[in-house]
Amino acid sequence: MRGLRILGATLFVAGIGGGAVSSAGCARTPSSTDDPSGTSTTNEALTSVGVDVNASGKSDIEGRNVYAPPDEGEIDFEMTNDISLPGELQIQTPAMLAGGAHVNIKYSKKANTVKVHLHATGLPFRQTFTKDFDDSTEFNQEFVTLTDAHWQFWLMGTLFGRYHETAYYDSTSLKFLGTRFDFVPIGIRPFPAAGTFITAPVNAIRMICSPIFEGKPDGRLDFEYTLQYNHIADAMGTPGTVNAVLPFDLCEPDHLTNYWTNTELTPDMFMTWDYYLESMHNGEGLGTVFTAEPNTKPVFLGVRDNDMVGWGQIWPQQVPKGFGMDFLTAANAIGGGSIRPIHGSTYQLAPWPLSTRHLCGGG
C-alpha cells in the first residue's frame, strides 16, 4: 500500500474491496476485443505487460520459497471471516462460525494445471441476504437484497502492490472519470478529450472467479475446478476483473470508494500461475474469498464479484481463524493495519469515512 503525491497532497490508494455447479460462471459483457478463435494469449504478450512467465520462485522476503514452491507445489490453508472492504456485506451465519472453509491448491507447470479444491461446513444454502444501505456507485451497481444465494470463489493476485492502473480525473472538476476499461473501445464511456483530464496511478488487485457453485442443504461443500497454469482465466474464459480503492473526488482525497471494472478485460490481462506465485514470493500475497452471488449473474455485475462476502484469507500472510482485517486502520496507517476479532454475525461494514481534507475550499 502506498501514498501518491497529487496536487500537493498525499493521495492514499489502497485496499484489499460437493455441490451443484452452474455453467453460468461470471456474467460476460461483450467486448470489441473478443477473439472468436479462442486462441490463448502468447507468452510474449504476457511478458510485454510485466507477467514473468518464467518466475524463479525465489522469495524476496525471506530468501526461500517454502510457502509456494516454483513450477510445482501445493498450498493448503484455513479461511476466516471479516476479510471485507468498507461498505461490503460480511456474511457470518451461526453455521459458518461453527463450521469453516479449507482451501487446497495443487499446481504443475509441466501438466499445465492449477487444481483448486474447496471444502467447507456451514456454507449457507440458498439463503437471502440484505444490506442496511445501498453502496452502489455510478460505476458499480450492487445488490441490496440477494435471494437464493449461490457462491463463487475468487483468486486475487498483486494485492495492491506492484500492479497499478491509471485513474482518469476531470481536470476542472477533479471528479473520477474511470479507468481505461471504462472507455471506448473497451467500455461504453467516451474517452475524455485531450486537455480535459489528468491521470494518477492507483494500486490495484487482479482477480478471477470460479464457476458458480453451492453446497448441500446441510452446509457441506466439496468442490474442485481446474485452471490452466499458463493461461489463468475465469469461469467465462476472460482475464477477470480489476479492483481498486480510490477517491472519486480529488478535492476530498481521503474519501475512498470501492471500484471494480465491469467490462471484459483485454487479452493482455491474462495472468499465468507464475504471476500469482510472484505475488506470494514478493510480499503482496495471494488473496482468496467466497462471495454470495445470484445463480445467474446480471449484466451489471459483468465479470466482477457481488460485494457480499463470506470466508476469506491471504496466503502466506494468514489471518488467524476467528480474526479479520481492519482495512480502515490499514488505510489510516498507509501501509500498516491490524487484525481484530471477527464481528460474529452478518453485518454491513460502514462505508469508507469522509475526507478530513478539502483541497478545493469549503468543508
Summary of the structure (lengths in Angstrom):
residues: 363
radius of gyration: 19.6
end to end distance: 27.4
largest distance: 60.5
contacts: 1228
relative contact order: 0.27
helix: 10%
strand: 36%
